[in-house]
Amino acid sequence: MPAYFDRYVNLCDDVEIDQSMETSIEEARNFPLEKWKILGDQVYAPGKWTVRDILQHLIDTERIFAFRALSFARGEKQRLNSYEEDEYARAGKAIDRDLTEIIKELIAVRKSSQLLFRSFTPEMLAQSGQSFKGEYSVAAIGFILAGHQRWHLQVLEERYYPMLG
């Protein structure tokens, strides 16, 4: 796994992929919705994402990485492309969406990923492939997804919540 992604994997509990995803679903069900509603569309610095943008980013990234996991599990040999997360955030227009609907979608997408990973055999989980940051395994992607959510929750706690006073 490329070093870039260890920041996400290191935030996961020492459990199997399925449990890590289940924990992230429970965390999503318990997001501090009222706090986020008070934050609204505030950002801690110009050009940073709103809470809704961050959640949409989690959804978009989940879908892209689930595709990568599926591709690698099926033996894809081609290097998979990157994506421009800031362009996706702008195009996602999360500002036009209801916060609770975005959370519902995030949970649904994570459940879908969880089912995908449950379908993989141990051999499939051990498969690896090439992407823009380098080579990583299907199993690593499962932990990247769960840790990515926690990463952004930490960013919200450290940089956004202080704006609430």
C-alpha positions as CSV (number, residue, x, y, z in Angstrom):
1,M,0.0,0.0,0.0
2,P,1.4,3.4,-0.8
3,A,2.4,5.5,2.2
4,Y,-0.2,8.1,1.5
5,F,-3.0,5.7,2.5
6,D,-1.6,4.6,5.8
7,R,-3.0,7.7,7.4
8,Y,-6.5,6.2,6.8
9,V,-5.7,2.6,7.6
10,N,-4.0,3.6,10.8
11,L,-7.3,5.1,12.0
12,C,-9.1,1.7,11.8
13,D,-9.6,-0.5,14.8
14,D,-7.6,-3.8,14.8
15,V,-10.6,-5.8,13.4
16,E,-11.5,-7.6,10.2
17,I,-12.7,-5.5,7.2
18,D,-16.3,-6.3,7.7
19,Q,-16.3,-5.2,11.3
20,S,-14.4,-2.0,10.4
21,M,-17.1,-1.2,7.8
22,E,-19.9,-2.0,10.3
23,T,-18.3,0.3,12.8
24,S,-18.1,3.1,10.2
25,I,-21.8,2.6,9.4
26,E,-22.7,2.9,13.1
27,E,-20.5,6.0,13.4
28,A,-22.4,7.5,10.4
29,R,-25.7,6.7,12.1
30,N,-24.5,8.7,15.0
31,F,-23.0,11.7,13.2
32,P,-23.6,15.0,15.2
33,L,-26.3,16.2,12.9
34,E,-27.4,19.1,15.1
35,K,-23.9,20.4,15.3
36,W,-23.5,20.1,11.6
37,K,-26.7,22.0,11.0
38,I,-25.4,24.8,13.2
39,L,-22.2,24.9,11.2
40,G,-24.2,25.1,8.0
41,D,-22.0,26.0,5.1
42,Q,-19.2,27.6,7.2
43,V,-15.6,26.7,6.3
44,Y,-12.5,27.2,8.4
45,A,-10.6,28.8,5.5
46,P,-11.3,30.0,2.0
47,G,-11.5,27.2,-0.5
48,K,-12.2,24.5,2.0
49,W,-15.2,22.2,1.9
50,T,-18.4,22.5,3.8
51,V,-19.7,19.6,5.9
52,R,-22.0,18.6,3.0
53,D,-19.0,18.8,0.6
54,I,-17.0,16.5,2.9
55,L,-19.8,14.0,3.1
56,Q,-20.3,14.1,-0.7
57,H,-16.5,13.6,-1.1
58,L,-16.8,10.5,1.2
59,I,-19.5,9.1,-1.1
60,D,-17.7,9.8,-4.3
61,T,-14.4,8.4,-3.0
62,E,-16.2,5.3,-1.7
63,R,-17.7,4.6,-5.1
64,I,-14.4,5.1,-6.9
65,F,-12.5,2.9,-4.5
66,A,-15.1,0.2,-4.5
67,F,-14.6,0.1,-8.3
68,R,-10.9,-0.2,-7.8
69,A,-11.4,-3.1,-5.3
70,L,-13.7,-4.9,-7.7
71,S,-11.3,-4.4,-10.6
72,F,-8.3,-5.7,-8.6
73,A,-10.3,-8.6,-7.2
74,R,-11.2,-9.6,-10.8
75,G,-7.6,-9.4,-11.9
76,E,-7.5,-6.1,-13.7
77,K,-3.9,-5.5,-14.9
78,Q,-4.3,-1.9,-16.2
79,R,-3.3,1.0,-14.0
80,L,-6.5,2.8,-12.9
81,N,-6.8,6.5,-13.2
82,S,-6.9,9.1,-10.5
83,Y,-9.7,11.6,-10.0
84,E,-9.6,15.3,-9.1
85,E,-11.4,15.4,-5.8
86,D,-11.8,19.2,-5.8
87,E,-13.4,19.1,-9.3
88,Y,-15.7,16.3,-8.1
89,A,-16.6,18.4,-5.0
90,R,-17.5,21.4,-7.2
91,A,-19.5,19.2,-9.6
92,G,-21.2,17.4,-6.8
93,K,-23.2,20.5,-5.8
94,A,-23.6,19.2,-2.3
95,I,-24.7,22.7,-1.3
96,D,-28.0,22.0,-3.1
97,R,-28.7,18.8,-1.2
98,D,-30.3,18.1,2.2
99,L,-27.7,17.1,4.8
100,T,-29.8,14.1,6.1
101,E,-30.2,12.8,2.6
102,I,-26.5,12.9,2.0
103,I,-25.9,10.9,5.2
104,K,-28.5,8.4,4.1
105,E,-26.7,8.0,0.8
106,L,-23.3,7.6,2.6
107,I,-24.7,4.8,4.8
108,A,-26.3,3.1,1.7
109,V,-23.0,3.3,-0.2
110,R,-21.0,1.9,2.7
111,K,-23.5,-1.0,3.2
112,S,-23.0,-1.7,-0.5
113,S,-19.3,-1.7,-0.2
114,Q,-19.5,-3.9,2.9
115,L,-21.5,-6.5,0.9
116,L,-19.0,-6.3,-2.0
117,F,-16.2,-7.0,0.4
118,R,-18.1,-9.9,2.0
119,S,-18.3,-11.4,-1.5
120,F,-14.5,-11.5,-1.9
121,T,-12.7,-14.7,-1.2
122,P,-9.4,-14.6,0.7
123,E,-7.6,-14.9,-2.6
124,M,-9.5,-11.9,-4.0
125,L,-8.7,-9.8,-0.9
126,A,-5.0,-10.6,-1.5
127,Q,-5.1,-9.4,-5.1
128,S,-3.5,-6.1,-5.8
129,G,-3.4,-3.6,-8.6
130,Q,-2.0,-0.3,-9.7
131,S,-3.6,3.1,-9.3
132,F,-2.3,6.6,-9.4
133,K,-0.5,6.4,-6.0
134,G,1.0,3.0,-6.6
135,E,0.1,-0.6,-5.8
136,Y,-2.3,-1.7,-3.1
137,S,-4.4,-4.7,-2.3
138,V,-8.1,-5.2,-2.3
139,A,-8.0,-5.8,1.5
140,A,-6.2,-2.5,2.0
141,I,-8.9,-0.7,0.1
142,G,-11.5,-1.9,2.6
143,F,-9.5,-0.4,5.5
144,I,-8.8,2.8,3.5
145,L,-12.6,3.3,3.1
146,A,-13.3,3.0,6.8
147,G,-10.3,5.1,7.8
148,H,-11.1,7.8,5.3
149,Q,-14.3,8.5,7.0
150,R,-12.6,8.8,10.4
151,W,-9.9,11.0,8.9
152,H,-12.5,13.6,7.7
153,L,-14.4,13.3,11.0
154,Q,-11.1,14.3,12.8
155,V,-10.8,17.3,10.4
156,L,-14.3,18.4,11.3
157,E,-13.5,18.1,15.0
158,E,-10.2,19.9,14.8
159,R,-10.9,22.6,12.3
160,Y,-14.6,23.1,12.1
161,Y,-16.0,22.6,15.6
162,P,-13.9,25.4,17.1
163,M,-15.9,27.8,14.9
164,L,-18.9,27.0,17.0
165,G,-17.4,28.8,20.0
